[in-house]
Each structure stands twice: as structure tokens, then as C-alpha cells.
């Protein structure tokens, strides 16, 4: 039987990541410490990148919630994991935590790139390359148990295609996208060359919750709205646009996953799309759509899975522990929680935990 496949975990970036910058080293992110905490949570350390601090504190428009950097008092005080396991500087420790959680494989997503970092194309290229190089090096020490999604400098399509080929060689199993990239929908033809190359390379498009649009983020304050409107809603926007514009039909082998946005929105959006497009024949707005369009969605352990698989099908739902983070998506006892559920068939639980993600990530 296949082992548990944790489809969504995170690295919480530390300074070691930027040691891998091979260009623009004089502009690498640096840690900035303030004499007194800048937020109620006690954050006293930030990244300085391209003249801006990350994360921008709550209490102001455009703020964000990020665990990185790990040198804050709250991060140093955590007991669920160590700084080294979160930063991926202690791979044996991370593997030990995986064993304790019953995980055979983890796929690792970023933390800092959950924010839109810079408009400077050359700096973005350098930052993406450094992150990918760091992740390739770290995961190579895991004996194949840790894999990562590649980060692309999407302000440059040419550079993105070059980087896609490189991250494939480094061992990446997917490509990270935010639900909106800058001021662009993921259904815009601008991204089609990237999708075409991903289709050829066998790398899925991984649409993760993130603040990918500065314009949208500027409307909200995390002290009031948390991350809901500027981060968690964006993958839903991407799903709507990708399906309504029949993007999967243009790239017949390309897979699309919607990660850390829960799965309970699926019935709502399928109903919306069915009514929106009722004058066009679109077939079955349910499992057939997910199968034919190669769509996957990550659920959380306490959702109404038996109901949701009527819409997604049993083979297109995956899940992840969100290891590295402690927000509402974190599932510290993911395997135990899912396998203890009596309202979902055990065969379905095993597909969600073990086999479906292997199909999505082609492992």
C-alpha cells in the first residue's frame, strides 16, 4: 500500500535561502529588527526586500500574515517544530517529524512568495532562482521523501520557461501560482506559453492561497479581514476563470490543483458556472468535469467529504497538513483525524491520503 502523501507543507524561509542568489547579491533580502514589537502579536523582525518590509503589519491596508522570518519571538517560542525543521536546515529533524505524523512524502510550498514581492523583473528572477536552488539542494538530502513546487518569475515569460526546465532538473513536482498574478487572471493567454511548457514537462499548475494581487491586497487589513478576501478567495477566482474559459482543453495533459483553499466552495462554484454557461453545452458539472479537465482540490480534514466527492469524484481530492504554519489550515493530526472518521468510506480516505496526490504530482 502507498504511504501517506502530504500534498501541502511549507518552508519558512531563513537567511540561508538567499545565500543561493547568483545575481544581484547586493539586493538580497535582509533581516530588520525593530526595537519594540510592531504588532499586537509581538513581531519584531521583518524582511527588507526592494525597499519594503515583509510581512507588512496588521492594522493597515495591504497588511499580510506570514510566518517568515523565523527570528521573531513568536516563531522562536514554537514547540510544534523547530526553526531548523521549518527552515529546512535540519532535514533529519524534518524527516523525523514526518515519521511522527505518519507521512511518507511531503511537497513543500513557499512562505515568502505567498506575498507579491516586487515589480522589478530582474530582482524577481534572482529571488526565484535562489529559492528554487535552495529547495533543490535541501530536498536532495531527504532520500526522495521531500519534493517542492518551483517558483517562476512570471513577470517574464521567457525567464519563466527557462526556470521551469531548471526546476524540473532540480526535482520540482509542480509550479507555484497564486490565484491572481499581479493584475492578470490565470486564464489570460499571457500565461499560455508557460502552460504549454508545463504540459510538455509534466508539471502541474499548483494554485495556492496567496496575496498575488497588490491591487486587491491594498483594499484589506488583516487585523479586520484576516487573509480571507486577499488570499483565500483568489484560487476560487482562478478556478472560475480556468474552467469557464476552457483552459484545460487547450493543454490536454496539464493538471490544475487548488491548494489550501478548502474544498467546500466546489458545489457553489459549479452551480454558478452551470448557470452562467447554461446556453453552452458543458457536460456533467461534477466528477466528469474534474476528470476531463484534470482538476484537483485540497480538502481539510473536517470538511463534509462524503458530500464533496459527489462533485469532485474520489480520485480528484487531495489533502495536506500545512506543516510549517500554524494558521487555520494547519492539520497537526491529519492522518489520525481522517482515518478516525466513520462517515467517510475508508477506501476514499486512503485515496485522499495516499494515492490521489501521486497522480496529481506524477509521482
C-alpha positions, -999 to 999 in steps of 0.1 A, spaced: 0 0 0 12 35 -8 23 57 21 7 90 31 14 118 7 13 152 24 3 174 -6 8 208 11 36 218 35 58 248 38 93 261 42 95 291 65 124 309 48 155 319 68 187 337 56 202 306 41 178 308 12 194 340 -1 229 326 0 219 309 -32 215 341 -51 238 340 -81 230 375 -93 220 408 -75 235 396 -43 238 432 -31 199 433 -32 192 401 -14 166 402 14 180 412 48 166 409 83 155 440 100 148 442 138 127 469 154 133 479 190 97 474 200 71 450 186 53 465 157 21 445 161 0 430 189 14 396 181 48 408 191 65 407 157 99 424 159 117 410 129 109 416 92 124 411 58 136 441 39 131 434 2 133 460 -26 128 488 -1 97 473 15 92 452 47 75 418 47 52 410 62 35 444 64 20 445 99 -17 442 105 -36 474 114 -30 490 80 -43 483 45 -23 459 24 -11 440 55 -3 403 54 2 373 77 34 354 71 54 331 94 87 342 78 112 353 90 116 327 118 136 350 141 106 366 156 98 359 193 66 340 184 84 318 159 113 311 183 88 301 210 70 275 190 70 239 203 53 221 174 85 221 153 120 237 154 134 266 135 157 242 116 128 219 105 108 248 94 137 265 76 148 232 60 183 235 75 176 204 96 164 177 72 169 147 96 146 166 121 120 173 94 120 136 83 116 126 120 86 149 123 72 133 91 76 99 107 58 110 138 29 123 117 27 92 95 39 109 63 60 92 37 63 122 13 59 159 17 55 185 -11 69 219 1 55 253 -9 69 287 -1 60 312 26 76 344 14 62 341 -21 27 339 -6 31 377 -9 37 397 -41 73 408 -35 84 431 -63 77 447 -96 114 445 -105 116 417 -131 154 412 -127 151 410 -89 122 386 -91 142 363 -114 171 364 -89 149 357 -59 130 328 -77 163 312 -88 177 314 -53 146 299 -37 145 271 -63 182 263 -59 179 262 -21 149 239 -23 165 216 -48 196 213 -25 175 208 7 152 182 -8 181 163 -24 191 154 12 158 137 20 161 105 1 132 114 -21 108 120 7 106 157 3 97 174 -30 90 210 -39 70 232 -62 90 256 -84 86 293 -82 85 312 -115 94 349 -123 60 353 -140 67 389 -150 89 374 -176 76 345 -197 109 338 -213 127 336 -179 98 315 -165 102 289 -193 139 288 -187 134 284 -149 107 257 -155 132 235 -172 158 241 -145 134 233 -116 124 201 -133 160 190 -133 163 201 -96 134 177 -87 104 200 -86 70 183 -89 48 213 -97 47 250 -104 35 276 -79 9 301 -89 -12 325 -69 -49 327 -78 -43 361 -94 -8 370 -106 -3 408 -103 -31 422 -124 -37 391 -145 -62 363 -144 -47 328 -148 -69 323 -178 -52 351 -198 -33 340 -229 -3 357 -215 3 325 -194 -3 300 -222 34 296 -232 40 286 -195 11 262 -196 24 247 -229 58 241 -214 43 227 -182 22 204 -203 54 191 -221 73 188 -188 46 170 -169 45 196 -142 11 206 -127 -1 241 -121 -5 245 -83 -28 274 -74 -21 281 -38 -38 306 -15 -16 338 -16 -17 375 -19 -8 376 -56 -25 409 -64 -12 441 -48 -43 459 -60 -67 435 -42 -45 433 -11 -44 471 -8 -81 471 0 -79 450 31 -64 449 66 -56 415 81 -65 429 115 -101 431 103 -103 405 74 -75 382 82 -64 367 49 -98 358 35 -105 383 7 -70 389 -5 -56 354 -3 -81 326 3 -106 338 -23 -81 341 -52 -79 303 -60 -117 303 -64 -114 332 -89 -87 312 -108 -109 281 -108 -138 300 -123 -118 316 -150 -98 285 -159 -130 264 -162 -152 290 -179 -126 298 -205 -118 261 -211 -81 265 -205 -76 227 -197 -89 218 -231 -61 238 -247 -34 217 -229 -46 181 -230 -22 167 -203 -19 196 -180 -32 192 -144 -45 221 -122 -46 219 -84 -63 243 -60 -44 242 -27 -51 253 8 -84 270 -1 -105 241 13 -130 222 -9 -164 233 4 -166 260 -23 -167 235 -51 -205 229 -51 -211 267 -51 -188 274 -80 -200 245 -101 -236 257 -96 -225 292 -105 -207 281 -136 -236 258 -147 -260 287 -146 -235 312 -161 -229 289 -191 -263 273 -194 -265 283 -231 -234 263 -238 -231 225 -236 -205 217 -209 -214 182 -200 -215 170 -164 -207 197 -139 -192 173 -114 -168 144 -114 -168 143 -152 -156 179 -153 -128 172 -128 -117 141 -147 -118 155 -182 -102 188 -171 -77 172 -148 -87 193 -118 -77 186 -82 -87 203 -50 -72 200 -15 -97 194 13 -94 199 50 -98 170 75 -131 183 90 -150 191 58 -181 172 46 -160 149 24 -188 124 16 -209 152 2 -180 169 -17 -168 138 -36 -202 138 -53 -189 169 -71 -151 162 -74 -151 124 -77 -130 102 -54 -98 105 -75 -95 143 -76 -94 152 -39 -61 156 -21 -50 170 13 -21 184 32 -10 192 68 2 227 61 33 217 81 54 248 90 24 270 95 0 273 125 -29 292 109 -64 278 104 -53 254 76 -28 236 99 -37 199 104 -13 187 131 -30 153 133 -41 150 97 -37 112 93 -52 103 126 -81 127 121 -90 114 87 -86 78 94 -108 80 125 -137 94 106 -166 69 104 -188 90 80 -164 85 50 -155 52 35 -120 41 44 -112 35 7 -120 71 0 -98 83 29 -69 62 16 -72 77 -19 -72 112 -4 -43 105 19 -21 82 -3 -28 78 -40 -45 109 -55 -17 133 -48 7 109 -65 -14 112 -96 -15 150 -94 22 154 -88 31 125 -112 50 105 -85 
